[in-house]
């Protein structure tokens, strides 16, 4: 149904974006991932860009965990936020309270470029920074 995607070539395109945009990052070649950090106006968080077959996924991960007694309230908060988001989604792992924002792109049958990657990354970072104060309450 969809054309084949060369994951190694796709990974290099993702890496090229981070090189050209002058990000400091570590490579996790075992997981086809690049790991970095970002400082927004409202805080600092970890970032992971990952190639998974034809998918490019970018995560912003908070380094603090939601305490168990606050997880239901956080789940409601991010559900309400997600309803209005045109792109991306907040997620929470109920087992440990990790909160992250996921954006991604399905790359089959297109010429994936650094412009696509820029859109995935910066829409994510802007959204995380916007909602971070509400998450940290």
C-alpha positions in Angstrom: 0.0 0.0 0.0 2.8 2.4 0.9 6.3 2.7 -0.6 9.3 1.4 1.2 11.2 3.7 3.5 15.0 3.4 4.2 15.2 3.9 7.9 18.9 4.5 7.8 18.5 7.3 5.2 15.6 8.7 7.2 17.7 8.7 10.4 20.4 10.7 8.6 17.8 13.3 7.4 16.7 13.7 11.0 20.3 14.0 12.2 21.0 16.5 9.5 18.2 18.7 10.9 19.7 18.7 14.4 23.2 19.4 13.0 22.0 22.3 10.8 19.9 23.7 13.6 23.0 23.5 15.9 21.5 21.3 18.6 23.7 19.5 21.1 22.6 15.8 21.2 23.6 12.3 21.9 22.9 9.4 19.6 21.2 6.2 20.7 21.9 4.2 17.6 20.4 1.0 19.0 17.0 2.8 19.1 17.5 5.0 16.1 17.2 8.0 18.4 18.7 11.4 19.1 18.5 12.7 22.7 18.8 16.3 23.7 17.4 19.0 26.1 15.5 22.2 25.5 15.1 25.3 27.5 11.8 27.1 26.9 10.4 30.2 28.6 8.7 28.1 31.2 11.2 25.4 31.9 13.7 22.8 30.7 12.9 19.3 29.5 14.4 16.3 27.6 13.8 15.7 24.0 14.0 12.5 21.9 13.7 12.2 18.1 13.2 8.7 17.0 12.9 6.9 13.6 10.6 3.9 13.8 10.3 2.4 10.3 8.5 5.1 8.2 7.6 7.1 11.3 9.6 10.0 12.7 8.5 10.8 16.2 9.6 13.6 18.5 9.0 13.6 22.2 9.3 16.3 24.9 9.6 14.5 28.2 9.3 16.2 31.6 12.0 15.2 34.1 9.7 15.4 37.1 7.1 12.7 37.6 3.4 13.3 38.6 2.9 11.9 42.1 0.5 9.0 42.3 -2.2 11.0 44.1 -2.2 13.6 41.3 -2.3 11.3 38.3 -6.1 11.3 37.9 -6.1 15.1 37.9 -3.2 15.2 35.4 -5.0 12.8 33.1 -8.0 15.0 33.1 -5.9 18.1 32.4 -4.0 16.6 29.5 -7.2 15.1 28.1 -8.8 18.6 28.0 -5.6 20.1 26.5 -5.4 17.3 23.8 -9.0 17.9 22.7 -8.0 21.4 21.5 -4.6 20.5 20.0 -4.5 20.5 16.2 -1.2 18.6 16.2 0.4 16.2 18.7 -0.7 14.7 22.0 0.2 14.8 25.6 0.6 11.3 27.2 1.1 10.2 30.8 2.3 6.8 31.9 0.1 5.9 34.9 2.7 3.5 36.2 5.4 6.1 36.9 3.8 9.5 36.3 5.9 10.4 33.2 4.4 13.1 31.1 5.4 13.7 27.5 4.3 15.4 24.4 4.4 13.4 21.1 4.5 14.8 17.6 5.3 12.7 14.5 5.2 12.3 10.8 4.5 9.3 8.5 7.1 9.6 5.8 6.1 6.9 3.3 5.8 8.1 -0.3 7.2 11.6 0.4 10.6 13.3 0.2 11.0 13.9 3.9 13.1 17.1 4.5 14.6 19.1 7.3 11.6 21.5 6.9 9.3 18.6 7.8 11.5 17.9 10.8 11.6 21.5 11.8 7.8 21.6 11.9 7.6 18.4 14.0 10.1 19.7 16.5 9.1 23.3 16.9 5.4 22.7 17.0 6.2 20.3 19.8 8.5 22.6 21.8 6.1 25.6 21.5 3.2 23.4 22.7 5.1 22.0 25.6 6.3 25.4 26.7 2.8 26.8 26.5 1.2 24.1 28.7 4.1 23.5 31.0 2.9 25.9 33.7 -0.5 24.1 33.9 1.2 20.7 34.0 3.5 21.8 36.9 0.7 23.1 39.1 
